[in-house]
């Protein structure tokens, strides 16, 4: 679909790919995106945007007004990297040890900047454009921090759009889904308190490891037997820490859970039942359980009208062949959900390429071998431009 790329985007594609790789080479974790946000601010300022720094710590907002239109559009990209050691072997691989752009936020940022440059050059719209570069999406709630700093009070938006690349779908295909597109994501820390003792005398102790083992099994029945089969839910025990020596019964054990749901009702049910099951299992064995339930990201819910608008723009431009048909809800989560609770909008996806494609992006995100597919940058940037021009009709 290279023919669909806008000429103005095609002219700067090499520059923006180079910028993306520059970002990839020096990844920064959430709320530490100092070099990244400064680069963004300098670029936006040089193109004539009114630049606002420091929202949510390291967030940047660029505002551009054209014509006499009263409509206001927000476009968002995330900036942060992950605490991973890169294993791609690419010439532009991370130069920051233990830090890696393993989710494609470098590509999201560069894509929005490419669109920003062309929109500033052509001014082919009428209204206000707010470009939101968000810090700390990866589990730290950067969107909430920006909202707490008055994001939409200072920069009101009538609609809001963002995208995420998805490995596994053909490169450049756009996917839209009204309603829930990403799941909620909560973290639960359960600490089982027993009574430590000698491994040879278990009758004098209360073994928290036994309690934890029963709890792991009991939690598996929650999704299978208490959640409506028509609903989506995941309860994963990702870590279990207890003891150091084979002949010592420890005093406590800690379980760390990732809990996901697709509907607010199921999310609430999981919280209620996980807490009850942990408490009951501990009591049965003469122990106690402390449940630290960390309510994190709600489901990402797309507004039906905003989604239909964006899909219509894409279909008019690319036709059926440019769209992912019948996109199902995806398993991940994203704190763009908090922004969509404030402003109607749509989180769409772009295929990053088949997993059997180029070695550097032939794996899923959050993987040391992942890389954003530069081939999708010009097309996605072109879509941002067309979306802005269509929403902010000149």
C-alpha positions in Angstrom: 0.0 0.0 0.0 2.9 2.3 -0.6 0.9 4.1 -3.2 -1.4 5.4 -0.5 1.3 7.2 1.4 0.8 11.0 1.1 3.5 12.7 -1.0 4.4 15.0 1.9 5.0 12.1 4.2 6.9 10.2 1.5 9.3 13.1 1.1 10.2 13.0 4.8 10.0 9.2 5.4 13.7 8.6 5.5 14.2 11.4 8.0 11.4 10.1 10.2 12.7 6.5 10.1 16.1 7.8 11.1 14.5 9.7 13.9 12.7 6.5 15.0 16.0 4.6 15.1 17.6 7.5 17.1 14.8 7.1 19.7 15.3 3.4 19.6 19.0 3.7 20.4 18.4 5.7 23.6 15.3 4.4 25.2 14.1 5.9 28.5 11.8 4.5 31.1 8.5 6.0 32.3 8.9 9.5 33.8 12.5 9.5 32.7 11.9 10.5 29.1 14.0 13.6 29.3 15.9 13.4 26.1 12.9 12.1 24.2 10.6 14.8 25.3 13.2 17.5 24.6 13.7 16.2 21.1 9.9 16.2 20.6 9.5 19.7 21.9 12.3 21.0 19.7 10.9 19.5 16.6 7.3 20.7 17.3 8.6 24.2 18.1 10.6 24.4 14.9 7.5 23.5 12.9 5.4 26.3 14.5 3.6 24.5 17.3 2.8 26.1 20.6 4.7 23.7 22.9 3.9 22.9 26.5 6.3 20.8 28.5 6.1 19.0 31.8 2.5 17.6 31.8 2.5 14.4 33.9 6.2 14.9 34.6 7.8 14.5 31.1 4.8 14.8 28.8 4.6 17.2 25.9 1.6 18.8 24.2 2.0 20.6 20.9 -0.9 22.8 19.8 -1.5 24.1 16.3 -4.4 26.3 15.1 -5.5 27.0 11.6 -8.5 28.6 10.0 -11.5 29.7 11.9 -12.9 26.3 12.9 -14.0 25.6 16.4 -13.5 21.8 16.5 -10.6 20.4 18.6 -8.8 17.2 17.8 -6.4 15.3 20.0 -3.8 12.8 18.7 -1.7 10.9 21.2 1.5 8.8 21.2 3.3 7.1 24.1 7.1 7.6 24.6 8.5 5.2 27.2 10.6 2.1 26.9 10.7 -1.1 29.0 13.3 -2.4 31.5 14.6 -5.1 29.1 18.0 -5.9 27.7 17.8 -5.8 23.9 18.9 -8.9 21.9 18.1 -7.7 18.3 21.7 -7.1 17.2 20.5 -4.2 15.1 23.0 -1.3 14.3 20.6 1.1 16.1 20.1 -1.2 19.1 19.7 0.3 22.6 22.8 2.1 23.9 21.2 2.3 27.3 21.8 -0.9 29.2 18.8 -2.6 30.6 16.4 -0.3 28.6 14.7 -1.2 25.4 11.9 0.0 23.1 10.3 -3.4 23.1 6.8 -2.2 22.5 7.2 0.2 19.6 6.6 3.5 21.4 9.6 4.8 19.5 7.6 4.1 16.3 4.4 5.6 17.8 6.3 8.8 18.6 8.1 9.1 15.3 4.8 8.4 13.4 3.0 11.2 15.1 5.9 13.6 14.6 5.9 12.7 10.8 2.2 13.7 10.7 2.8 16.8 12.8 5.4 18.0 10.3 3.2 17.7 7.3 0.1 19.2 9.1 2.2 22.2 10.1 3.5 22.7 6.6 0.2 22.5 4.8 -2.2 23.8 7.5 -4.9 22.0 5.5 -7.4 22.0 8.3 -9.6 24.5 10.2 -9.6 24.2 14.0 -7.3 23.2 16.8 -4.9 20.3 16.8 -3.5 19.0 20.1 -0.7 16.5 19.8 -0.2 14.6 23.1 3.1 12.9 23.8 2.5 10.8 26.9 5.1 9.4 29.3 5.0 6.2 31.4 2.4 4.1 29.7 4.1 0.9 30.7 2.4 0.2 34.0 3.1 3.6 35.6 -0.1 5.4 34.6 1.4 8.4 32.8 -2.1 9.1 31.3 -3.5 9.6 34.8 -0.6 12.0 35.7 -1.3 14.1 32.6 -5.0 14.2 33.4 -4.2 15.2 37.0 -2.2 18.0 35.6 -5.3 19.3 33.8 -4.6 17.9 30.3 -8.1 18.3 28.9 -8.9 21.4 30.9 -5.9 23.1 29.4 -6.2 21.5 25.9 -9.9 20.6 25.4 -10.6 18.0 22.7 -13.8 17.0 21.0 -12.3 13.7 19.9 -9.2 11.8 20.6 -7.2 9.1 18.7 -4.2 7.0 19.2 -2.8 3.7 17.8 -0.7 0.7 18.7 1.3 -1.6 16.4 0.3 -5.2 16.6 2.8 -7.9 15.5 1.1 -10.8 13.8 -1.2 -8.8 11.5 0.0 -7.9 8.0 2.1 -4.8 8.0 0.2 -1.6 7.5 -3.4 -2.9 7.8 -5.5 -0.7 10.0 -7.9 -2.3 12.6 -10.9 -0.6 14.3 -13.3 -1.9 16.9 -16.1 -0.1 18.7 -16.5 -0.8 22.4 -13.8 -2.7 24.3 -10.6 -3.2 22.3 -8.1 -3.7 25.2 -8.7 -5.4 28.6 -8.3 -4.1 32.0 -5.1 -4.9 33.9 -4.8 -5.1 37.7 -1.9 -6.3 39.9 -2.5 -8.3 43.1 0.1 -9.0 45.8 -1.0 -11.7 48.2 1.2 -12.2 51.3 0.4 -15.4 53.2 1.6 -15.2 56.8 2.2 -18.5 58.5 4.6 -19.6 61.2 8.2 -20.5 60.4 9.9 -23.6 61.7 12.3 -26.5 61.0 11.6 -28.6 57.9 11.9 -31.7 60.0 9.1 -30.6 62.4 6.3 -29.3 60.2 3.7 -29.9 62.9 5.2 -27.0 64.9 4.8 -24.6 62.0 2.2 -23.2 59.7 3.6 -23.7 56.2 2.8 -20.7 54.0 4.1 -22.5 50.9 1.4 -25.2 51.3 -1.2 -22.4 51.6 0.2 -20.7 48.5 0.1 -23.9 46.5 -3.6 -24.4 47.4 -4.3 -20.8 46.6 -2.7 -21.1 43.1 -4.9 -24.0 42.3 -8.0 -22.4 43.8 -7.5 -19.3 41.8 -7.6 -21.3 38.6 -11.2 -22.4 39.3 -12.3 -18.8 39.5 -12.3 -18.1 35.8 -13.4 -21.7 34.9 -16.3 -21.8 37.4 -17.4 -18.3 38.5 -16.9 -16.1 35.4 -19.7 -16.1 32.8 -18.3 -18.2 29.8 -19.3 -15.4 27.5 -17.0 -13.0 29.4 -13.2 -12.7 29.2 -11.0 -13.0 32.2 -7.5 -14.0 33.0 -5.9 -14.7 36.5 -2.2 -15.4 36.2 0.1 -16.1 39.1 3.3 -14.8 37.6 5.5 -15.1 40.7 5.6 -17.0 44.0 8.4 -16.2 46.4 9.0 -18.0 49.7 11.9 -19.3 51.7 15.6 -19.8 50.9 16.6 -23.2 52.4 15.3 -26.7 51.7 15.1 -27.6 55.4 13.4 -24.4 56.7 9.7 -23.6 56.6 9.5 -19.8 56.0 7.2 -17.5 57.9 5.6 -16.0 54.8 5.0 -16.5 51.1 4.2 -13.9 48.4 2.2 -14.4 45.3 2.1 -11.8 42.5 -0.9 -11.9 40.2 -1.9 -10.3 36.9 -5.6 -10.0 36.6 -7.4 -9.0 33.4 -11.0 -8.6 32.3 -13.0 -7.2 29.5 -16.0 -5.7 31.3 -16.2 -3.6 34.5 -18.6 -6.1 36.1 -16.2 -9.0 35.6 -13.3 -6.9 36.8 -15.2 -6.1 40.0 -16.2 -9.8 40.5 -12.5 -10.9 40.2 -11.4 -8.4 42.8 -14.1 -9.6 45.2 -13.5 -13.3 44.7 -9.7 -13.2 44.7 -9.8 -11.4 48.0 -12.3 -13.9 49.5 -10.5 -17.0 48.2 -7.1 -15.8 49.5 -8.6 -15.1 52.9 -10.5 -18.4 53.1 -7.6 -20.6 51.9 -5.3 -19.1 54.5 -7.9 -19.5 57.3 -8.4 -23.2 56.5 -4.7 -23.8 57.0 -4.3 -21.7 60.1 -2.6 -18.8 58.4 -3.6 -15.3 57.4 -3.5 -13.5 54.0 -3.0 -9.8 53.3 -4.3 -8.8 49.9 -2.9 -5.7 48.2 -5.2 -5.3 45.2 -3.8 -2.6 42.9 -6.5 -1.2 40.7 -4.6 -0.2 37.6 -5.9 0.2 34.1 -9.6 -0.1 33.2 -10.6 -1.6 29.8 -9.9 0.6 26.8 -13.4 1.3 25.4 -13.7 3.0 22.0 -16.6 5.4 21.4 -18.8 3.9 18.7 -19.3 7.2 16.7 -15.6 8.1 16.9 -14.6 4.7 15.8 -17.0 4.7 12.9 -15.6 8.0 11.8 -12.0 6.8 11.8 -12.9 3.6 10.1 -14.8 5.5 7.4 -11.8 7.7 6.7 -9.6 4.7 6.4 -12.0 2.7 4.2 -12.6 5.7 1.9 -8.8 6.0 1.5 -7.7 2.4 1.4 -10.8 0.3 0.8 -11.4 -3.2 2.3 -7.9 -4.4 1.4 -6.4 -1.8 3.8 -8.4 -2.9 6.9 -8.2 -5.8 9.3 -11.6 -7.5 9.0 -13.6 -8.3 12.1 -10.9 -7.2 14.6 -11.5 -9.0 17.9 -10.7 -7.5 21.3 -7.0 -7.7 22.1 -5.5 -9.2 25.3 -3.2 -6.3 26.2 -4.1 -3.2 28.3 -3.2 0.5 27.9 -3.7 3.5 30.0 -5.1 5.4 27.0 -8.3 4.0 28.6 -8.2 6.8 31.2 -8.2 9.4 28.4 -11.0 7.7 26.7 -13.1 8.0 29.9 -12.8 11.8 29.6 -13.0 12.3 25.8 -14.8 10.2 23.1 -12.3 8.6 20.8 -10.8 5.5 19.3 -7.7 3.4 19.9 -7.0 1.7 16.6 -4.3 -0.8 15.7 -1.8 -1.1 12.8 -0.3 -4.5 11.8 3.4 -4.6 12.4 4.0 -7.6 10.2 3.7 -11.3 10.2 5.6 -13.0 13.0 7.5 -15.0 10.4 8.7 -11.8 8.7 12.0 -10.0 9.1 14.1 -11.4 12.0 14.2 -8.1 13.8 10.4 -7.9 14.2 9.5 -11.5 14.0 8.2 -11.7 17.6 5.6 -10.2 19.8 6.1 -7.0 21.8 7.7 -7.0 25.2 10.3 -9.3 23.8 14.1 -8.7 23.7 14.0 -9.5 19.9 11.2 -7.1 19.0 11.5 -4.1 16.7 9.0 -1.6 15.3 8.5 -2.2 11.6 9.6 1.0 9.8 7.6 0.1 6.8 4.3 1.0 8.6 5.5 4.5 9.7 4.7 6.4 6.5 1.2 4.9 6.0 0.2 5.4 9.6 1.4 9.0 9.6 -0.6 9.6 6.4 -3.7 8.2 8.1 -3.2 10.6 11.0 -3.0 13.5 8.5 -6.1 12.4 6.7 -8.0 11.9 10.0 -7.1 15.4 11.1 -8.0 17.0 7.8 -11.3 15.1 7.7 -12.2 15.9 11.3 -11.1 19.5 11.2 -12.7 20.3 7.9 -11.2 23.4 6.3 
